[in-house]
Amino acid sequence: MRINDGTDQVSDSGKRLVFAYYVTGHGFGHATRVVEVVRHLILAGHDVHVVTGAPDFVFTSEIQSSRLFIRKLVLDCGAVQADALTVDRLASLEKYSETAVAPRASILATEVEWLNSIKADLVVSDVVPVACRAAADAGIRSVCVTNFSWDFIYAEYVMDAGNHHRSIVWQIAEDYSHCEFLIRLPGYCPMPAFRDVIDVPLVVRRLHKSRKEVRKELGIGDDVKLVILNFGGQPAGWKLKEEYLPSGWLCLVCGGSDNQELPPNFLKLAKDAYTPDLIAASDCMLGKIGYGTVSEALSFKLPFVFVRRDYFNEEPFLRNMLEVAARILQDTAVGKNYASDKLSGARRLRDAIVLGYQLQRVPGRDLCIPDWYANAENELGLRTGSPTAAITDNSFHMESYTEDFDILHGDLQGLSDTMTFLKSLVELDAFYDSGKSTEKHRMRERMAAAGIFNWEEEIFVARAPGRLDVVGGIADYSGSLVLQMPIREACHVAVQRNNPSKQRLWKHAQARENAKRQGPTPVLQIVSYGSELSNRAPTFDMDLSDFMDGGQPISYQKAKEYFARDPSQRWAAYVAGVILVLMRELGVRFADSISMLVSSAVPEGKGVSSSASVEVASMSAIAAAHGLDISPRDIALLCQKVENHIVGAPCGVMDQMTSACGEANRLLAMICQPAEVIGLVDIPSHLRFWGIDSGIRHSIGGTDYGSVRVGTFMGRTMIKSFASTMFSQSLSSANGNTDESEEDGVELLQTEASLDYLCNLSPHRFEALYSKMLPDSMLGENFLKQYADHNDPFTIIDNKRSYGVRAAARHPIYENFRVKAFKALLTSASSDEQLTALGELMYQCHLSYSACGLGSDGTDRLVQLVQEMQHKKVSKTEEGTLYGAKITGGGSGGTICVVGRNCLRSSEQILEIQRRYRGATGYLPLVFEGSSPGAGNFGYLKIRRRNPPN
């Protein structure tokens, strides 16, 4: 239905309103859904000014009215794509900065003036950030209509771009916070910047013509199979061949260029063709996932074959919506009843919203169900089944799992997460046997995992926790003492080895093996849960022979290139990489096929060593399955090689050491030269440590961490050079006439001239001799001209980049001293002075991170909240409960560590910080509390399914 000028209807309010509707410059999908909303607003008798960069025909083909005003303007840029399937993260941020950040002041001034000139009653944004701020400045209310927001999309891009782009995300979130509320469309991503939300159904363009009419106009019979190629107007450079289609099929091509030649079975569509009609007239759609394609595929009940795109962070949530719909249709077709009149409308509403939360969470993690839903339990007499409550009860029926498995080796140690993991294995067995999935499980992951294990054979299970960096942090690669605590959250890995002839292979792996015509060969198959949240493939497989070249294991560089070929499967380097390291370092050869299931509750990007826990659990399980006796320390060192050489992240070893060697409720004390555990430090009963996540994604592979590491090693190289020069001068001036004190000074210079680790230099020596000699910063090119190399095998100096030197070198020297003092204080008598001193050391560490360029707005805000709580007392006699906090790990976001008294008041204050941070940022931070054993202490489980299915 098109709108014509003759419509004179006026809204129920009796007032003709003026709407300013801003449309993002990212793709047609936003403009096409805006058309439907605008159409209804004009039908109601209102004026709508659309601010867009989309072609006019997108709107005028549907709306022919004098009340529609189109203003051609783009105030954001979306995701910059190198081609139809590749997002350029750095270019996206640079383009946004150029489009919306640099001219921000003039944009706001112009938009405020324009909004006042049209006398706008409401600003609607899909989903242009600055429009919300402009509305606020003009004194006009605003709302957003969307399924994703740019702060969520860009947050991951910032990891690749460095510190100077992080403010973009915070500015976008702040702009969105000026909205009255969010009208949230299905397939939505997490959007923490919006405080109030109204959920609505799919918004889809209507059909103009029937399937029969469209096919008649195209001259295509109803019996012809028709596929529509819909990649958002970007396949112009693709070479399409006749043999790409099955016999008897035709393909409609959207967005082809005028001079593009197509085979006879491909038909080029006009640029202004009305795609909803064409999609509904087709039998299948091939394209990339976007809101427009997904909503139209669902609305017109069309099979949709899509191609994954990496770093398109909206995709997993839209894909989830497609798969949930497909599962409901499938289950309904076989007789499952989805309709029920047994529950009240209020209960159904609550369950629908909780499902939205569940779709965004990895199985085994806290679902973060809203407080209002949990509190409704008393009103409605319902039990919500909080997962948090469930896992704290160690009396949970362990027997129900041990009845399903014979535990041939190992001990569950009462760990509820291990019990849950075993339960998931039991459910996989049932899934494989029945071919069905429970509603709460990820369909694709479970389908893949259900078929890789032979339930008649033994399975080996290992567990490795994440870690909370109490003190030490990035000083690990400079040889510092560090104190680390293994956290409650852990990664579980199940491994089974099978003779290649008995291995259950996925269809594509079987086809690959058949094509080689060499008979069964060892194959590695991995399933990793949680792929939906990080937009990566849930499975990975390879022939183990790919790790061999000329009878020898391939180099680490070749392996790094191998895993980098497909960004969606790059994660597999953390898991499969342990096999190559065992081959190269220990001479292990793998004659059997290997099946692996990885399930981690350690959240990614929070700075709590999710990667180390995956590596350590994977290597521990592989070693157990193959009878390899490797000490926890050696497992940690081998896992560091995985991360340094195969993944390519320049981390130290403290993460892997804590995950492998840590013990519950104790701090691992280690001198990182390279990895000497000097003991386990008991956490005094009156003390407690918490981790609070800032919501800013952390990555040790990110630009900031790497550049600070480069600056640190530059500083060490320069200090060694200065010491060498002073040592030579001392020898030449002495001529053999030195007293004992002078000889000591010369010996110190000689030692410092060959300094292996910066942390072996004391703070007073650094300040007395070297601090003033180091530059604040230095261009990479100038450093290399003078010193040739910085002698760090895991980082590369960029000639054109300026690196901070003095602060980066000072940090580990002072941090080592702070950690030693911290360790000594832990063993001193309990007192308020002890706690105050521990807290002060943590605050100093936090400031030192910031001086290096590794701070972040989010972690600074959290530390400030801790300080406010520390100095806020209800009465003069009340003792403080929180005493200090610091950023952790590689910095630049992630999690802070907090120290306080082990008492109820402290827990209340942590929750208060959580609430206040959410109030300020819109993001509810995760809180890490509790501890669990490291992989070495846990050992491994060897299990066999009891009464396996026939």
N, C-alpha and C positions, 0 to 999 in steps of 0.2 A: 504494500500500500504506500503510495506516494502522497506527500502533503502538497496541496496546491494553495495558491494565494487566497482562495475563497473562504478559508477557515476563519471565522470570527468568534470562535468560542473563547470564553474567558474563564479563568480558574474559579474554583469554589470560593476563593477568598474575595473575589470581586475586583481584584487589583491586577493590572497587567504588570508583571515583574520583569526585571532585566537581569539576565544571567550572563556572567563572563566565564566562558568554559575554556580552560587552557589544556592543550593536548601535547603530550610529550613528543619529541622528534624521533622516538625509537619505534620504527616499524609501523605498518598499516593497521595492525591488530587493535591498537589503542583508538585510532581514528574510527575504525569500523564499529566498535562498540559504543563510542561516543555518539555516533549517528543515531542509534536507537534511542538513547536518552534524550538527545536534543529534539528528535522527532516528536516524542511525547510531550516535552515541555512546550513546543510550538503548538501542538494540538490543543494544549490547555490554554492557549491564548497569550503566551509570553514571548518576549524578545530574547534571542540568544546570540551572543557574540562569541564566535569560536576563534580562538587563537591557536593556529596550527601551521605546520610546514607541509602537511599532506596536500596532494592535488585537490583542486576544487571538486572534481567529479565524484570523489568519495562521498561528499555531502550533497551535492546538487542532484546526483542521480536518485537520491531518496527524498530530498526535501526541496521543493520549489516554492519558496515563500519569501515575502518581503521582510519577514521577521527573523530571517537567518542572515547574519552578518559574518563574513569570513575575513579575518585579519591575518595575513601571512607573516608569521613571526615564529622563530624557534628559540626557546629560552633554556633548553637543555639538549643533550646530544645522545643520551642512551648509551648503548654499548657499540663501540666502533668495531666493525668486522673487517678482517683482512679479505675474507671471502664469505660464501654463504654459510660456512660451518665453523669459522674460526673467529673467536673474539680476541681482539688485541687489547689486553688489560691496561697496559701502560698508555697506549694511545687514547683509550677511553677516558682515563683520568685527565690526561693532558688536554683533550678536546673539551671536557666539561669545564676544566679550569679556564680555558680560553673563551668558552661560550658563556659561562654563568658566574665565574669567580672574579676574573679580572675586571669585567665591566659591571660588577654587581651594583655599585652605587648608582650608576646611570640607569641601569635596568629598573631598580626600585623607584627612582625618581620618575622615570617615564611611565611605568605601570601605574603608580599611584595617581599621576595626573590623568592618564587615560581612563582608569576606573571611575574617577570622579566625573570625568567628562561625559561618560555614558550613563552615569547615575546607577551604577550596578547595585542590585540588591543582594546578590550572593556571588561569590567566586567559587567555581568548581574546578578541581584540578585532577587530571589523569596523565601522569602523576608528577607534574612540574613543581619542584620544591619551592623555587623563589616566588611562585604565584601566591603561595600561602602567606609568605612574609609580606608581600606587597599588599595583599588584602588587609592584613593586620595594620600595616602602616596607614592604609587609607580608611581605617575604621569600619571595614566591611567584613562580615562573617565569611568563612570559607569551609568547604568540605572537600575531601578527596574520594574519588571512586576508582578503585584499583584492586588488583590481586597481588601486587608486589610494590615495593618502594625502593628508591635508588640507594638509600643508605645500606640496605641489606645486600643489594647487588654489588655495590662498589667496595664493601668491607673486605671481601677476599682479594679484589684487585689491588688494594693498598699494600698487601703483603709483597707484591711484585714491584711496587713503585717506590717504596721508601718513605721515610719520615715526613718529608715535606708535603705529601699528598694526604696524610691522615686527617688533616683539618677539614677536608672536603666532606668526609662522611659525617663528622660532627655538625658541620654547618647545615647539611641537608636534613639531618634529624631535627635540628633546632628549627629549621624552616617548617617542617611538617608539624611540629608541636603546636604551631599557631592555629591548626585546624580545629573546628568545633568537634568533628568526629570523622571517622572513616566509614564509608560504605564499601564493605569488603565483598569482593566477588569470589566465587568458588575457585579452587586450585591456588589458594593464597599461600604466600611465603610468610615467615615471621616478620612482623612489622611493629617493632617495639616503640617507635616514636609516637604512635597514635594512642591516645588514652581511652577513647570511647569508640566502639565499633558497632555497626549494624550490618548483619550478614544478609545478602540478597541472593537470589538464584542467578543462573547464567543470563548474561545479556548478549543476545545474538541477533544479527540482521535477519529480517524476514525474507521469505521467498517471494519473487515477483511472478515466476512462471513454474509450471509443473515440470516434472521429469520428461513427460512425453512431449511437451511443447519445446523444451530446450533441445532435446535430441532431434526433433523434426527440423528445427532451424539449422542445426549443425549437419543435417543429412546423415545422421547415425541411427541405425535401427535399434529397437529396444533389446534385441538379442545379442548385440555387440558388447563385449566387455570393455569398460572404459575406466582408465585410471587418470587422475588429475595430478600433475606435477606442480606442487605449490611450495616454492622456496622463497617466497617474499620478493619476487622480482629479481633474483640474483643468479639464475642459471645461464645467463647470456653467453658466457665464455665456455660453457660445457659442451663437449662433443657428444651428441646423442646419436646412437646407431640403431639401425632397424632391428638388429638381433637382440637388443636389450629387452624387447617385449616378447611375451609368449605369442604364439601364432593365434591370430584372430583378435588380438587386443589392439586398442587405440589409446593414445596418450594425449591429453590436453596439457599444453605447456603455458603456465602463467609467467609473465614477465620476460618473455624472450625478446631479444633485440630485433630491430627492424631488418638488419642485414643477416640475421642468423638463418642458416640453411638447415632444414629439418628433414629427416627421412619421411617417406610417405605415410608411415603409421604414427607420426607425431603431428599434432595440429597446434599451430601457434594461435593464442588468444589475443584479442585486442587489449591494449593497456587499460582501457576503461571497462573491460568486461565485468559483468556483475557476478563475482565468484560464488556467492551463496547458491545461486541457481545452478551453476556449473558443478559445484561440489555435490549438490543433492541429486544431480542427474548422473553422477559417476557411480561406479561400483567400488572404488577404492581411492584413497588419497595417499600420495607419497610426498613427504615434505619434512620440514623441521617443526619442532614443537614451539608454539607460541599461543597466546590466549585466543587469537582469532581462529587459528586452525583447530585447536582443541575444542573450543566451544561449538564450532560449526560441525565438526565430526560427531560430537555427542548429540547435538540438536537434530542433525539429519540422519543419525544412526548409520554412519559410514565407517567401514574399517579404515584405520589410519596406520600406515607404515611410516615410521619416523626415523630420522638419522640423528644420533646423539650429537650434542654440541658441548664442548668443554667450556667451563667458566660462564655458561649461560645459567645463572643460579636460580632462575625461575623454573627451569625445566623439570627438576625432580618432583616439584609439587603439582605441576600440571600433569606430568606422567602418572603420578599417583592417582589423580582424579580419574584418568582414563582407565587405569587398571582396576580401581575399586568398582567403577561402573561395569566393566567387563565381567568382574567376578560376580557381581550381583545378578547380572543377566544370565550368566552361566548357571549359577546356583538356582535361580528361579526356574530355568528351563528344565532342571532335573527334579523339580518338585519342592525345593526349599521355600518355606514361607517367610517372607520378609515383612509382611504386614501383620500387625498385632493390635488388638484393642484392649490388651490387658494392662497397659501402662497409661498413666495420665498424660495429658498434654504437656504439663510442666516437666514430667520426667523425660518425655521424648525430646523436648527441647534441650534439656541438660545433657542427655546422652549424645545428641547431635553435636553439641559444642565440644564435649569431651572427645568425640571421635576426631574432631579437627585437631585437637592437641595430640592425640595419639598418632595421627598421620605424620606429625613432625618429629617424632621421637624414635630413637633406636630401641628395639626390644631389650629389656633389662635395665633401662635407665628410668629415672624418675620422670613421670609424665608431666609434672608441673601442672596438675589439674587445678583450676582456679579455686581460691579460697571459698568463693560464694557457693561453688558446687559442693565442696566438702562440708560446708556448714549447713547445707540443705538437708543433710542426713537426719538431723533432729526433727526438722519440720515435716519431712515426708515419711519418716520411719524407714529410711533406706540405708543400706550399707554400701558405701561407694567403693570399698575395696582398695584403699590406698596402698600402692606398691611400696611406699616407704615404710609403712607399718609392717607390711608382710615380711620384708627382708631383715627386720631387726629381731625376729623371733627365732632363735636357734633351736627351739624345740619343734620347729617345723618338721613334718614327718619325713625324716631322712630315709626311713625304711621304704617309703614309696618309690624312691629312686634306686636304692640298693636292691630292691626286689626285681627291678628291671635289668640290672647289670650285676654280673659277678665282678667285684673289685679284686683283681688278681695282684695288684701292687698299689701301695700308697694309702693315704688317709685323707678324708674330706676336711678334717680339722674343724668341723662345725661351720665352715664358710658357706653362708647362705647363697652367695653368688655362684659358687661352684655347684651347689645343689640345683640352682636354677638352670645352669648350663647343662647339667646332666638331664634335667627334665626336657630341655629343648632337643636333646639327642633322641630321647624316647619319642617325642612328638614327630621328629623327622622320620623315624621308623614307621610310625603310624601313617604319616603323610604319604610315604613311598608305597606303603601297602594299600592304601585306600585311594590315592590319587587326589585327595582333597586337602584343603588348608583351612585352619581355623581363621576366624575373622581378624584376629589381632596380629597375625603374622604377615610379614612381607611375602607376597605371593612369589615373586620371581626368585628371591633369594632362597626361600624354602624349597621351591621346585628344583633349583640347581643343587642345593645341599642334600636333598633327600636321595638323590641318585648316585652319589659318589662313594658311599660306604658299603662295604660288604658286611652285613650284620652278623655273619657267622665267624668273622675274624676279629682279632684284638684291635682295640683303638687306644691310643696314648693321648692323655690330656695333660697339658701344662698350663700354669697360671702365673702371670707376672703383673704386679701392680704398677700404677703410675707413681709419681713422686712429687712431694712438695719441697721446693727449695727453701729451706729455713734460712741459711746463710751460706754464702760462697758463690753461687750463681755463675756468671760468666768468667769469674776468675779461675775456673777449673782448667781452661786451656793455658793458663799462665802458671800452673803448678800450685795453686792455693790449697789450703785445707778447706774442706767443705763439710757442712752438716746437712744431711738430707733425710726426709721422712717418707717411707713408703705409704701411700694413701690407701683408702679402703677400695676405691675403684680399680678394677684390674681387667686384663685381657686374658681370655681363655682361647687356647688353640687345641683342636683335636686333629690327630694325625693317624693315618692308616697306610701301611705299605702293602702292596699286593703284587703278585706276579703279573707282569703285563698282560698275559693271556686271560687273567681273571678280573682285570680292572674294568669297572663300569665307566664307560666313556660317554661324554656328551656327544650329541649327534655330529656336530661340526668337527670335534676331535677324532671321532671314528671315521668321518669322511676324509680327513687329512691323512690318517693312518692308511686307509684303503688306497688313497691316491699314490702313496709312496710304494705300495706293493712290496713291502719288506717284512710283513707280518707284524705281530705285536711288539712294540718298543716301549721303554719306560716313558710315562707321561706324568707331568705334574698338573693337578687340578686343584684350584683354590676357590673357595667361596668366602666372601667377607661380608658380614652383616653390617648394616648401617650405610649402605651405598647411597640411599636416597637423600641423606642429609648433606653429603659432600659432593654430590653430582659426579660420581664415578661409577664405573662398571662394577657389578656385584661379583663377577667371576673373572678368573684368569686361568689360562692353561697354556702349556708349552711342552714340547718334546724335550726331555732332559738332555738329549744329544745336542740341543742348541747351545748348551754350556760347554761343549767340547769343540776344539779346533785342532786337527792334526794330532789327535791322541792326547792333547793336553787341555786343561781348562782354559777358557777364553780369558782375556785380560779384564780387569775391572773397568777400564775405559770402554771396551766393547760392550760390556754388560750395561753400563750406564746408558749408552746409546741405544741398546736393545730395548730397555724399559721406557726410554723417552720417546719412542716412536709413536705411541698412542697415549696422549695425556690422560684419557679416561682410565687407563690401566697402569699408570705410572706408580700407583700405590703398591702394586705387586712387588716392586723392588725391595720393600721392607720385609716381605715374607719370603719370596723366592730367592732373594739375595743371600739369605743365610745358607742356602744349599751351595751356591758358588763359593762362598767364603770357606765353608768346610772342605770343599774340594781343593781349593788353592792353598789354604793354610795348614790343613791336617792330612791332605792326600786322600780324603774319603772319596769313594766312587759309588754311585747309586745305580744298582742293577734293577731294582724294583720300581714300579710306579708308586706315586705318592698322592694321597688325597688329603686335603687340609681344609678345615673349617675355622675361621677366625671370627671371634665374637668379643668385641671390646666395649667395656663400659667407661673407659677413660676417654673423656670428650676431646675431640681434636681442636687444636688451635687455642687451647686455654693455658698453655705453658706448664702443663703437669705431666709431660713426657709420654704422650700417647704413642709416639713412634717407638720410643725405647721399650715400652711394655709389649708392643706387637713384636718387635725384633726378638726380645728375650724369650717371650712365650713361644714364638715360632722355633727358635733354635733349640730351646729346652725340649720341646715336643719331638722335633726331628731327631735330636740326639738320643732321646729315650727310645724312640721307635727303632733306631738302628744300633742300639747297644753301645753307644759312645759314652765313655765316662769323662765328662768335661767339668772341671770345677766351675762354680758360679762366677769366680773372678775371670776365668778365661772365657766363659760365655759372654760376659760383659765386654771384654776387649775385642772378641770376634764380632760382636754386634756393632761395636763402634766402627769397625771396618765396613760393615754393611752400609752404615749411614754416611760415613765419610767418602768411601770410594764408589759405591754403587748408586746410592740415592743422591750423593753430591752435596750433603749438608755438612758444614764445617763445625760439627759439635765436639765438645769435650766428651769425657767418658763418665761423668758423674751420674747422668741419667740412667745409663745401662747398668752401672755398678749398683745403684740403689735398687733398681728393679730386680736385679739378680741376687744381690747379697744382703738386702735390707731385712730387718726383723720388725714385727708389729710393735708399735708404741715405743720404739727406740730410734735414735738418730744415728745414721751411719756416718762415722767420722772417717774421712779419707783424704789423703794427700795425693793430689793428682799429678804425680811425677813418676810414672804416668798414672798409676792406679794402686796406691798402697793403702789398704784398709788398716787403720790404726786402732780400731775398736768400735764398739757400739755404746752410745751414751744414753743412759736411761733418762727419760723425760720425767722430771720430778712430779710427784702426784699433785702438787698444788699448781702446776703449769699446764697450759694447753695451747696447741697451735691450730689455727684455722686457715683455710685458703678461701679467698673470695674472688670470683671471676669478674673481670671488668666488661666482658662482652666484646672486647677488641681482639680480633684474631691475632695470634702470635705465631711466628714461624722462624725457626733458626736458619732456614734457607732464605730468609728475607734480606732485603738490601741493608737495613740498619745494623743487624747483628753482624753481617759479613764485613761491613765497612769499619765497624768498631774493632773487630778482630784484626783487620788489616792494620788499623792505626796502632793497635797494641803491639803487634809484631814489628812495625816500623820503629816504635819507640824502643823496643828491646834492642833492635839492630843498632840504633843510634847511640844508646847508652853503652853498648859493648864497644862501639867505635871510640866514643869519648874516653872510656876507661882505658882502652888500649893506648890511646895517644898519651894520656896522663901517666900511664905506667912506663911508657918509653921515655918520657921526659924525666920522670923520677929517677930512672936508672942512669940516664946520661948526666944528670946534675949531681948525683950522689958520688959517683966515682969511687964506690966502695966504702965511703965514709958515712955510714948511717948508724944511728943508735937503734935500740930495740923497738921503740914506739914507731920510729919511721919505717922500720922493716915491716911492722904489722900493717901500716898503711899501704905500703907497696904491695904486700901480699893480698890485701883486700882488693886493690885495683887489678891485680893479676886475675883474681877470681872473678871479678865483675867483667873483665874483658872477655871471659869465656862463659858468660852467664847463660845457663840453659833455660831457666825459668825466671820470669820477672819477680815472682813471689819470693825468690831467694834473696832479693834486695830489700833491706830494711827501710822503713819510711824515713828515718832520720838521714840515712845515706842518700836516699833519693832527693830529699829536700836540700841537703847540704851541697851536693855535687852536680846533680843532673837535671833537676826540675827546670831551672832557669835556662838551661842549654837546649831544652827541647822546644820546638816551635808549637804554637797552638794548633796549627794545621799545616799540611804540606800537600802540594800537588803530586799525584802519582808519578808523573813524568820526571819531575825534579828529583824525587827520591831515588828513582831507578838510575838516573844519571850519576848520582853521587854514591849510592850504596849497592847498586846492581840487583839486589834481591832482599826480601824481608824474611826469607827462610821459614815460611809457613807452607807446608805442602797442600793445604786444603783451601787456600784462598788465592786469588789472582788480583794483582794491582791493576786498576784501570788508569791508563796514562792521563786521561782528561778529568779525573775525579780528584777532588780535594778531600783529604782524610784528616780527621781530628787525631792529634798525636799525644799532646801532653795529658789531657784528661783520660784518654784511653789507657795510657801507660800507668798513670797514677792510681787508677781504680784497683787493679789486682794487688798492687803493693800494699795499699791500705786495707783492702778487703781481707787479705790474708791475716793481717794483724787483728782486724775486728773479729774474725772467726775464732782465732785463738783465744781472744778475750771472752767471747761468747761461750765457748766450750768450758773455760775455767769458771765462769759465773754459774753455769748450770750445776756444778758440783758444790757450790758454796751454800751457806745456810740460807734458809728461806727468809726473805724479808722484803719489805716494800722497796728498799734500795736496790736489791738484786733485780727485781722485776723492772724497775725504772732504768737501770743500767742496760739490761737486755734490750728493752724497747728503744733506748737511745742509739744503740749500735745498729738496730734495724733501720731507724730513721736516717742515720748517716749513710748507710748503704743505699737506701732509696735515692737520696740526693745525689750520690755519686753516679748512679745509673743515669740520672737526668743530665748530669754534667757531660756524660759521654754521648748523649743523644739517644738514649734508649728508654726514655720515659714515655708517658702517654697521658692524654687528658683524663682517660678513664681511671687509670691506676692512681694518678695524682689525686683525683677526686675521692677515691676510696680511702687512701691514706689520710687525707684531710678529715674525712668522716671519723676515722679511728681516733685521730687527735682530738676532735671535738668531743667524742665520747669519753676519752681519757680524762679530759679536764672538766667534764660536766658531772657535778656531784649533787645528789639530792639533798644531802645535809653535810655539815662540816665534819661530822664524825665518820661519814661513809668512806670506806677504802675504795681506791680505784680498782677497776677490773680488767680493762684493756690498757696495754702499756706501749705497744709499738707495732709498726707494720712496714713492709717493704715490697717493692716489685720483685718478681722472681724470675729465675731461669734466664732466657735470652732477652727479656724485656720487650719494649715496644708493644705493650698490651699484655694480654694474658691475665694471670692471677697474681694477687698480692698474698703475702703470708702475714698473719696477725698473731701476736703473742699476748696472752692474758691469763688471768687466774682461772683455774678449773672450777667454775661455780656457775650456778644457774643465772646469776646476774650477767655474766659474760655472754652466755648464749643469747639472752634477751637483747643485749646490746648488738651482737652480730646480726640478729634478725632485724633490729631497728636500722642498722646500716644498710642492710639489704633493701628494706622498704624505702629509705630515704634516697638511695641511689636510683631506685626505680622511679621515684617521684621526680628526680632531677633529669633523668635520661630516657625514661620509658622502658629501660631494660631491667629485668629482674635477674640479678646475678646468681649463679650457682654458688653454693657454699660447700667446700670440701672439709669434712671433719671425720675423724676416725683414721685408723691405720690397719694394715694387714701385712702378712708375711711376704717376703720376697720369693722369687722363683726357686732359689736354692733351698730355702727353708720349707717350701711347699713340696718340692720334689716333683713327682709325676704320678698320675693314675694310669694303671693299665686295666682296661675294662673289656668285658665281653658281654654282648647282649644275651640275656637269658631267654630261652624259648623264642629264637628268632623266627620271623614269619617264613612260611614255606614259599 
